[in-house]
Structure formats: C-alpha cells, structure tokens
Amino acid sequence: MNTWRKALISLGLGAYLIGVGMLAGVVIDRMRYDRQRSEVLGRYEQALRDWHTYRMELEKHAEGQR
C-alpha cells in the first residue's frame, strides 16, 4: 500500500514537471518568434517609408517640370 502511494506521487510529480517544462518551452519559443517578427516588420516598415519618400520625390520632380 505504501509503495503504491509513493509510485503515484512520483508519477504525479513527473507529469507535473514534464508539463511545466513543456509550457516553459512554448513561452520561450513564442518570445523568440515575436522578437524575430518585430525585427522583420521593422525592416519592412523602413523599406515602405523609403519607397513612399522616393515616390513623393518623383511626384514633386514631375510637377516641377510642368
């Protein structure tokens, strides 16, 4: 009877530790993904701003020639 109780407690503790480890892994993975995503979006937004600036300069130059 006492051995079954120890085995059950050990099994429960093992399952708990595995669950916490998996959740910690998911959290760390999401944090890394979000950081990489914001770096990519930052580069994209900068390229978009550069493109809009270039287009505005072209339009100003085209209006100046009229």
C-alpha positions in Angstrom: 0.0 0.0 0.0 2.8 2.4 0.9 4.7 1.6 -2.3 1.7 2.3 -4.4 1.3 5.7 -2.8 5.0 6.6 -3.4 4.7 5.4 -7.0 1.6 7.5 -7.5 3.2 10.6 -6.0 6.3 10.1 -8.1 4.2 9.7 -11.3 2.2 12.8 -10.5 5.4 14.8 -9.8 6.9 13.6 -13.0 3.9 14.5 -15.0 3.8 17.9 -13.4 7.5 18.6 -14.2 7.0 17.5 -17.8 4.0 19.8 -18.1 5.9 22.8 -16.6 8.9 22.1 -18.9 6.7 22.0 -22.0 4.9 25.2 -21.0 8.2 26.9 -20.4 9.5 25.8 -23.8 6.4 27.2 -25.5 6.7 30.5 -23.7 10.4 30.8 -24.7 9.6 29.9 -28.3 6.9 32.5 -28.6 9.2 35.2 -27.1 11.9 34.3 -29.7 9.3 34.3 -32.5 7.9 37.7 -31.5 11.3 39.2 -31.4 12.2 37.9 -34.8 8.8 39.0 -36.2 9.2 42.6 -34.9 12.7 42.8 -36.4 11.3 41.7 -39.8 8.4 44.1 -39.5 10.7 46.9 -38.6 12.8 46.4 -41.7 9.6 46.2 -43.8 8.2 49.4 -42.4 11.5 51.2 -43.1 11.6 49.9 -46.7 8.0 51.1 -47.1 8.8 54.6 -45.7 11.8 54.8 -48.1 9.6 53.7 -51.0 7.0 56.4 -50.2 9.7 59.0 -49.9 11.1 58.1 -53.2 7.6 58.2 -54.8 6.9 61.6 -53.3 10.2 62.9 -54.7 9.3 61.6 -58.1 5.9 63.3 -58.0 7.5 66.6 -56.9 10.0 66.4 -59.6 7.3 65.6 -62.2 5.2 68.6 -61.1 8.2 70.9 -61.2 8.8 70.1 -64.9 5.2 71.1 -65.9 
